[in-house]
Amino acid sequence: MTGVVAAVVAAGLLVGCSTGDVSAGGATAPETTEMNTQHPAAPVSSAANAIMPNVVCMNLQEAQNEIQRAGVFYSRSNDATGRGRHQIRDRNWVVVAQTPSPGTPIGEGDAVLSVVKIGEPSLC
């Protein structure tokens, strides 16, 4: 069974791959295939369909949950200290600023939350 799974996985990895065309003399002619190396952009906001709640001083996970309850499922966060740290564990961060302000109509991707790690200096 393991051999079958390995064969299926290997076949799946090779789909779409090619080593080129083999000519009559056995030489391999290189293929010219263009690849899209650009990453997709963040979702663009749709028509405003929700109202931005006030999430300042909430931990990041609670803030994201509140925004989702408002009807928007994609929000962004950034390190308010400017150090560019990634928010891996959302519950370890507190929201110190938000864009847009509470009460503003928002769509997907509009909510941007500035955060610091819990315990770091903030107004919260």
N, C-alpha and C positions, 0 to 999 in steps of 0.2 A: 504494500500500500504506500509506504514511504517513497519508493522509487517512482510510482505513478504520480504522486503529488509533486515530487522534484521535477519530473519531466514536464508536467503541466506548467509549473512555475517557470521553468527554463524556457519553454515555448512561448509563454506569455511575455517574458522579457525580450525575446527576439522578434516579436511582432513589430513590423515596421522598420526593422534594421536590415541593412543590406551591405554586402561587402563589395558590390559593384558587379558589372557584367564580365563574364569570362569570355574572352575572344577565342577564336579557333586555335590560336597558338598557345593558349593557356595563360596568357597575361591577363591581369585584372585591370579593367578600365575603371577609373574612379568615377563615382557618381557625383553629380552636382546637385545637392539638395539644400535648399535654404531652410534654416531653423529659426524660429522666433525665439530670441533670447531675452526679450523684454518680459518683465513680470507684469501681470495684470494690475491695473491701478485700483486703488481703494474704491469701494462702491460709491457711486455718485448719488447725491441725495435725490430722492424722489420728491414728488410733491409733498409738502409738509402735511403730515397725517397725525401728528401727536403734539402734545405740549410738553416742553422741557420742564421737568420737575426740579426743585431745589435739592441738590445732592451734596452740597458743600458740607464738609465735616463728617460725611459717611465714609465707611471703609469702601474701597473700590468695588468689591463684590456687591455690597448692598446697593451702591449707586448704580451699577450696571443692571441689577435686578429691578430697581425702581424705573429706570429708563425703559427696560423691556416691558414692564407693566403698563407704561404709557403707550406702548405699541411700536417702539423702535428697537430693533434687535442688533444693530451694528453701531457701537460707539467706540471712540478711540481714547487712549490715555497717553500721557507723557510725563516724564520726570520733571517736576517743577523746579528742581535744583539746577537744571541745565546739564547734569552729568550724563544724560542719555541712558540711564539705567532702564532695563526692561522690567515690566511688571509681570513676573512669572506667577507668583502667588498673590492673587488679587486681594485677599483678606489681610495682607501685611502692609497695605498702602491706605492712606487717607486722602480724600479729595480736598484740595485747598482752593481750587478755583474751577470754574466751569464756563464753557462757551457752547451755546449762547446762554444768556441769562434766563432764570426761571420765568415761565409763562410764555416763552417764545415758541411759535410753531416750529417743529423739527421733522426731518425725514431721516432716512437711513444714512449714517455716516456724519450727520451734522453735530452730534454731541461729542465734545472734546473735553476731557477731564484732566486737569493738572493735579498731580499727586506727589506726596512725599511718603517715605516709610513711616509707619506708626512709631511714635517716639521721637521723631526728628522735629526740630522747631517749626511751628506753624501757628496760625491763629485759632486752630481748632482745639 
